[in-house]
Amino acid sequence: MSEDLKTRFEQAVAESKQLPEKPDNMTLLKIYGLFKQATSGDVQGDRPGLTDFVNRAKYDAWQSLAGTSAEQAMSDYIELIESLK
């Protein structure tokens, strides 16, 4: 993985906290999933139960990216944050 990509990813993470307006929930889940895939790889652990709506949605967003490389997830994350600025 190139240092340039890592640097741009870290910059995008910082910028994600300073967006002009809060993204909708589906976009927030996409941001979360891409971040987790880029930093932790494929999802681990059991899917949260039906009553744990928030964590279940987060898990599903991350799970949907299974098999995506860290580099691709970082690149997609950067693109998504850029599109929200």
N, C-alpha and C positions, 0 to 999 in steps of 0.2 A: 504494500500500500504506500502510495507516495506521501511524502511529508506535506506537499502542497494541498492534497485532498484533505488530510487530517486538519491542517490549519484552516482551510475554508469551512470545513464541517464545524470546528470549534467556534469560528466566527458566526456561522449561521445559528448555532445553539445560543450564543449570546444575543444575537439579533432577534431570535424567536421570543425572547422575554421583553422586547421593546417594540413589538408591532404596533402600528397606529391604532388598530382595533382588534378586539379579541375575535379569533376565528370561530366559526360555528363548531358544534360538537363533532360532526363527522370529520372535519379538517383537523381538529385537535387530536382525535383518535389516530388519524393518519400520521400526524407529526409524532405522536407517542410511539406508534408501531415502528416507524422508520428509525427513530432514535434508538429504541431497544434493539432492533435488528442490527443496526450499525455498531452498537457498543457491546451487545451481549450474544449476538448470534441467534439461532433458532430458539423459540420459546421453550421453556422448561416448566415442569410442575404440572399440577392438575388444574383443569379449568374451574374457575370459581363457580359456586352454586347459583341457582336461578334467582335467589333473593339478593345476591351481591351484584346488582346491575352495573355499577361503574367498573369494578374490577373485571367483571365478565366481558364487558365491552372492550376494555383495554387488552385483555388477554386475546380476544378474537381479532382485534386489529393487528396485534403482534403476530399471532398465529397465521394470519393471511399472507404474511411475508416469508413464511418458512422456505428455506432454500435460497433466499436472496443473499448474495454476497455482501459483506460489510461495505465494500467499496461502492456497490450499486446502491445500497441503502443510504450511504452518506451522500452520494451524488443526488439521489432522489430527494433527500431531506433538504439539501442546499437549494435545489430547484424550487421546491415547495415554499420554503421560507422567502426566497427571492420574489416569488409570485404574490406573496402576501404583503410585501412592503409598499 
